[in-house]
Amino acid sequence: MTIGGAHVTKRTDAADLIARWVRSAASGGIPQFRSERQLGVMGTLGGLQISAKLARAANVKVDLMLHALPARPATVNYVELNDDALSLVRQLEHRIATLPDLAATIDQARQTTAEEAKRASAAIGKPFKHAAALAAAAARAREIEKQMEQQPEAAEPTEQATNEAAAADEAVELTKEAMKDAVHMWVLPVSAAA
């Protein structure tokens, strides 16, 4: 692994160099109103460049990315950098070790996309396979609309019906009040006796 131009073979040495490099490159932190700050290329691992950035989340974190790979970054909270830089080394080594798996995943996604593109190209110009069902559903919707238009509109309630509904609502409210009073009179003597 190379960090800031220095070649190291021990993880602990790499962790120390990463912590020093990041602290030096990150002086000044993240500018106000920005969510991240690119720190640049920090070094190499396995022939791949390692880029670093600060990112603002719940805490400011350090992200180390293997350049041009769609892999998750190696991450640690900035305040824990001195104590946990070794974690970054291990995470980067893991990314390198799992490159064959990543390549297989990307290859599978590429094949799936190519097959889907081939199916889409073959379908261009062909009639929609559910066109008959769609046309039947549209015709049925128009038929229902016509039936609804032909039905007479609901009549406005008469003044008598409105008055009867208001009287019924008032009777319900009076009944509720009477029940509350009855419960209160029944509970009060029992509570006073206790």
N, C-alpha and C positions, 0 to 999 in steps of 0.2 A: 504494500500500500504506500502511496506517496501522498503526503499532506504538505501543502505549501512548499513544494520542491524538495522536501526531505523524504528519503525512502526509509521505511521502518518495516520490521518483520514481527515485532511483538505487539499484541493487542493493547497492552497497557501503554506502550510508547505512542501508538496510534491515537489512543483515547486522549492522552495528554496534549498531543499536537492538535487534535481536532478542537479541544476546548480552547487552547490558546489562539488558534486561527480564527475560530468563530468570534471569540470575545474581541479580538483585534478588528476583524472585519465588521462587526456589529456595533462598534462604538457609535453612539448617537441613537441607537434603537430604531424603531419604526417611525417614520414621519407621521405627524398628526394627520388624521383623516385618511390614512392609508391602512389597508388590512394586511399588507405584507411588504417585505423589503428583500429584494434579491441581493445576495452577498457575493455571487460569482462562483467561479470554478475553484474548488478547494484543493482538489488533488485527483488521484486515480486509484482504482481498484479493479484488478482483473482486466486491465486495458480499457476500462470505461471511465469517463470523467465523472467526478462527484461534484454536483452543484449544491450550493447551500442557500437557504433563505430563512428569514424570520417571518413568522406568521402570527397574527393576532387572533386568538380564540378566547377561551375563558382566561387563559394565561398566554404570555408570549411563548411560542415554541420555536425550536430549531428543526428545520426539515432538511435532510440530506437526500438528494435524488441522484440515481444513476442516470446520467445524461442520455436522453433519447429512448428511454425504456418506459413502457406504460406500467410500471410497478409502483406500489405504494412507497412513499418516502420513509426513510428511517427518521424517527421523531423522538424528541425529548423536550421537556419544559426548559426554557432558557435558565431559570433560576437553579435548576438541578444539573446544569451542564457539567460543572466541575466534578460532581459526585457520580454522575451517570453517563459520562461520555463513552464508557466501555459498552454500554447498551447500544449506542449508535454503531460502533464497530461490529458488534454481533448482528445487528439488524442488516447492515450492509452486506456482511458475509452471507447471511441467509438469502438475501436477494440474489447474490451471485450464484449460490448453490442451487436455487430453485429456477434458474434461467431456463433449463430444459422444459420444466413444467409450464413456465410462462410461454415459451415458444410453441408448445403443443396446444395450449389454450388459444393463442392467437391464430395458429394454423387452423384449428377447428372452427373458430369464428369466421375466418376468411373463407373456408369451404362452405359453411352455412350461408354466408352472404352471397357467394357466387351462385350457389344452387337457387337461392331465392330470386336473385337477379335473372337467372335463366328461366325460372317459372314465370316471372313477371313479363319477361320479353315474349315468351310463348303465348301469354294470355292477351297481349296487345292485339286489338282488332277482332278478337273473338267476342261473341255476344255474352252479356252477363248471364250466368247460368241460372239465376233466380229471377230473371226478367218477367216471366209469366206470373209468378207468385206476387211480385211487386206490382204488376199491372192490375191483378185481381184485387189486391188489398187497396190500391188507390181507387179503383172503381167502387168497391164496397164503402169506402170512406165518403165518396161523393154521394152515394145512395143514402147513406145515413144522414148526411148533411141536408139533403132534399127533404127527407122525412121530418127532420126536426123543424125545417122552415115551414112545412105545411101544417104542423100542429098549432092549435090556437095557443096564444100566449096565456099564461096564468093570469087570472083576474086579480085585481088589487083587492085586498081584504076590505070588507065593508066596515062601516063605522061601528055597527053592532058587534061584529066579530072582534074588532080591536078592543071595544069596551069590555066584552066578555073575557078576553085574554088578560086584560089589566086587572079585572076583578078577581080572576083566578090567581094571578100572581100575588095580589094583596092578601087573599085568603091563605095562601101558602106561608107568607111572611108572618101573618098573625098566628098561625098554628105553631110555627117555629118558636115565636116569642112565648106563647102560652106553655109550650113544652119546657122551655128554659126555666120559666117561673115555677112550674110544677116540680122540676128536678131540684131547683134551688130550695123550695120550701121543704122538700123531703130530705135533702142532704143536710140542711141547716140544723134541724133538731138532732140528727144523729151526730153531727160534728160537735154540737154544744154539749151533748151528753158525754162525749168522750173526753 
